[in-house]
């Protein structure tokens, strides 16, 4: 990973956002309390300020290896001393790809999740940590991640983050030529999407087994079908993920769950009228970026709308932008 990748995690505002996300942080707390047993050894990949390592120590872990290549690790070390946990937590400032740990661990924990789960591509380091250091039969937090997609109608999002912005005169000028340009350069954003926006329930795009799957499984290729439940206008798709953290704890970023800082992912399209009963066939894939920002997977989405003999195809790609 480039140096600026790790430098981005030295910003205290990043950690405030993550720790201040109660649904996220409390879900990891409950999962660690359920999975970690007294005497366990634990590896925390991308420890940040150390909160997951502290939860593991509270759960009774005998040794915790807290690995991070950002300067925030020095703050985590001081926090461990202040909380009298430094005797059990070993801090290692290295990428997990080159870190040296002289034993295999019972539990691997990592909050590698980005927008729509995959942004930041930290799952690559999560898999490396698993393959290098997790003991046979060891446990992982999260153990599985599922991605979902649903069609939505939202005039506000269409104007704010989609092609609708260009459909109206701008200071008296016709900017409609920008519509096609935007369609050819669509970008995914993170937004809070109202439950009332959904034209059909979310469907599962892909289920990733964190315990067994290779990195290639995270770059998925999936085809799903949705049936529109009401008349409206299709402005795009809402994406969210569920992370299975432990047998009884699943962290969901759905519109139907508690708010998280990930919110939902909005995949905009050129607006299309739809009717109740229309079938949407959506083919979506995520690819590993070969150039530019390697933390941003590139998504390709092909949507066909079936109404009797009617078949309308839309094709575009988008990546996930950093969001305010």
C-alpha positions, 0 to 999 in steps of 0.5 A: 500500500502507498504511504498516503494510504496509511497516512489517511488513518492518522487523522483523528476525525476518521477515528472519531467518526468510526468510534462515534458510530455506536451501532458499529462500535457496540456491535464489535464489542458484543461480538468480541465478548461472544467470540473471544475466550479467556486465554485466547491469542488475538490478532487485530489487523488495522487496530487504529486507536486500539478499541477492538484490542481493548475489547479483546483484553476485556474479554480475557485474551491473554495476548493481543497483537495490534497491527497498524502501519499508521502513526496512530499506532503510537497513540494506541500504545499510550491509550493502552498504558493509560488503561493498564492493558499494555502488558497484554497488547503487543503493538506492531507498526508494520503492514500485516503483509510484512509483520512478524508474529511468532505464533498463530492466533485463535481469533482474528478481528478487523474492522476493514469495512468501507462504503458498500463494504469493499471501498478501501480494499482493506479486505486484502490485508484481512485475508493476508492476516488470516492466511499467515497467522490464523490457527486451524479452526480459528475464528474471524470477526467478521466471519461473513459479509453480504452485499444487497441492492434495491431499486429506488425512487428519490427525486432529491438524490437524482438532482443532488447526485445524479443526472437530474441536476443537468435536466433543469436550466442553470442560470438560464442556460441549457445544460442538458448536454451534460446528462450523457456525460454524467451517464458515462462518468457516474459515481457512487456516493454514500447517502441516507436513503429513506425506506419510502424510496424503495421500489422493491425490497433489497436482494442479496448480490453476493455472500462472502465467506471471510473464513475460506474465500480468497481475495478474488471472491470480494470482486464479485460478478452477480446477476439478480432479479427484482420485481417493482412493487409500485408505480414510480420512477427508477432513479438508481439503486441503493446498496448496503452490506451486512457483516456477520460478526459473531453467531448472534451479532450482525452489523447491518447498514440497511435503511431498515437498521440503526444508522451507521456512518456508512449509510447506504450507497447510491448508484445513480442512473438516468431516470426511467419510469417503472410500473408495478410488476416490472421485472428488473434483471440487474447484472453487477460486478466489482473489479479490482482497479488497475490504475488510479486510486487502488482503494476504490473498486470499479462497479459495472451495472447492467439493468434490463427492465422487462414489462411484457415484451418491453426490454430496456437496457442500461449500462454504466460503470461507477466507483465509490467516491469519498463522501462528506 
